[in-house]
Structure formats: structure tokens, C-alpha cells
Amino acid sequence: MRKFLSVLVSLLLGFSSFLPTTANAVTPATAPGTYSSIDQTSPLNIDGYDVAAVKQATFLVVWTRYPVSQDIQSLITQSLQNVPGSQSTTNAVYFSGVPAPGQTITCPAPAWADSNFGQYYVQYGTDGHLYLHATKISHYVVGNNVFPSFKVKKEITGTSTFPDSGFDFVLKEGSTTVGTAHADKADTPFSFNLNSNFHMPITFTMNEVQPSPVPTGWTYSAISYTVTIDQNLNLTYVENDSSLLQCPPSTTTPTIFTFTNNYTTPHLPPLISTAPKQSPAPRRPPRLSVLY
């Protein structure tokens, strides 16, 4: 089965610290992603996708593998309308979930539906693949793009001058690098560029890259974040070896991980002259006076 989920994280600005919160905190997720339009009238194999939609003349019926908030639904709808052939839809209805074999998950008809709405459901076929069925089909749109929001922020102390080389960060799944980020200014959240697709649940580690040799005067952050994302896009993390923390319970603000570096002005040793020492002038013998 194809792995699923997002290739880019593009997020909103937010705050710079966390507090432990109640369990099941919901993190926001990104929605812009890559979608493909598929013209066919038979049930659609949706293995490996986390979003699939049936486009009708004036509405979208959207299935998501896992439940997403209304904010994310709105972003997905906007993204789907950017796909050629999906523009001009005025309504969208969402349903979610993966049924057990032999079971069916059906999209409920919304209040605005009329007798031409049709029926939409997902179920496993006899071949073992998951299919989206529709009694009315204009065309399908599929994509992978729902991914929890998080950013990184660099703070520096001891100086107001940001080094020209900036700072680099790495995101790993086990020993494999799956994302990188670069900071060229302080106190401004920035994103990881992800180079892999992911299947939830997943656990990442996030660290700052320490150059060798370390630039004179700088102390790099030793913090390591272990970040876990479950199937409902809930994000938890551990800072170094501390207790498990939840992300802030928000549907609009991304989680921001902070790394702080310190600069101490180097103390230079006193200058020592390297000029060769001059030999002292020879002492003249005392002049003798003879009295007669």
C-alpha cells in the first residue's frame, strides 16, 4: 500500500511556547497539497490516499481517511476547487473513516441535498482494495495533504547579530532524514520541507544541526524533541527526557518548537610583543681621577 500524507508543510504564524494540556488536544493541519482529477464512472480505488472527492456540477462530496476539523475542511475545499474541472462548486459535504471488511461507511445527505444528490460510500472490494462508490459521478479528485501543523523558531541570546550562515535543523523518522529546515533570522517561525510521504501514526525526532567545528563564541541548543502524531492528527511531544506533553488545543494555531543558541563574546588574551629583545648597551668602566 502506498504510504500516505503530505509533501509540504506550509503553516500559519503562532506562539513560541507550550504548556501541558488535557489529553486528546487537536493540532491544526495543513490542507494545500497535490490533487489529481480522475475521469471515470466506476468505483475508485482509494488505497494510499487520505482525501478523495466526487465532483458534481455545484457541490463536492469529500471523503477523508481520518476526521478533520471544519477549519481544515474549508482549506481542503479551497484546494479541491483549484483542480481543473472542480471550480464553481458552492457546497461541500464531508464524511470520513475506513470501514471494517464487509462493512460500509456512507456519506449522510446534507440539509441542502435534493433528490439528485445521489449516494456515496466507501467499502473494501473483493480484491482487498478500498473503494469510493458513487451513484452519480462527474469526476473524482484525489490527493494526499492532511498533515499536522508545526513550525520551528530560532532564538539567540548574548548578541543581536544573527550569523550569516544561519542555523539548520533536521527531522528524522528513526535514522532516516525526512525533513530539513533553515533559519536565517531570529524569532520568526519557519517550516520544515518534508521529502517523504507518511502514514500515521508516526514518530519523529527534531534536532538542531551542530556544525563542526562550532563557531567561536556560540553554544548550540542541546534540545531534542520527540514528536508523535496519531491517526487522528493529535500531536504529542517529549522535550529531551522530560514528561509527555500535548500540543496546545487549537484548530488555528500551529505548534512551534523553539531552539535557543547563546553567544558569548570571546575573551582574547593580552597582546604579547614578539619583537626581538635588544641587548643592553655595554657598561663603560668608571673614569679614574689621579690627584697630584
Stockholm file with secondary structure:
# STOCKHOLM 1.0

chainA/1-292         MRKFLSVLVSLLLGFSSFLPTTANAVTPATAPGTYSSIDQTSPLNIDGYDVAAVKQATFLVVWTRYPVSQDIQSLITQSLQNVPGSQSTTNAVYFSGVPAPGQTITCPAPAWADSNFGQYYVQYGTDGHLYLHATKISHYVVGNNVFPSFKVKKEITGTSTFPDSGFDFVLKEGSTTVGTAHADKADTPFSFNLNSNFHMPITFTMNEVQPSPVPTGWTYSAISYTVTIDQNLNLTYVENDSSLLQCPPSTTTPTIFTFTNNYTTPHLPPLISTAPKQSPAPRRPPRLSVLY
#=GR chainA/1-292 SS CCCCSCSCCCCCCCCSCCCCCCTTCCCCEECCCEEEEECCSSCEECTTCSEEEEECSSEEEEEESSCCCHHHHHHHHHHHHTSTTCTTCCEEEEEECCCCTTCCEECCCCTTCCTTCCCEEEEECTTSCEEEEESSCSEEEEEECCEECEEEEEEEESCSCCCTTCEEEEEEETTEEEEEEEESSSSCCBCCEECSCCCSSEEEEEEECCCSSCCTTEECCCCEEEEEECTTCCEEEEETTSCEEECCCCSSSCEEEEEEEEECCCCCCCCCCCSCCCCCCCCCCCCCCCCC
#=GC SS_cons         CCCCSCSCCCCCCCCSCCCCCCTTCCCCEECCCEEEEECCSSCEECTTCSEEEEECSSEEEEEESSCCCHHHHHHHHHHHHTSTTCTTCCEEEEEECCCCTTCCEECCCCTTCCTTCCCEEEEECTTSCEEEEESSCSEEEEEECCEECEEEEEEEESCSCCCTTCEEEEEEETTEEEEEEEESSSSCCBCCEECSCCCSSEEEEEEECCCSSCCTTEECCCCEEEEEECTTCCEEEEETTSCEEECCCCSSSCEEEEEEEEECCCCCCCCCCCSCCCCCCCCCCCCCCCCC
//
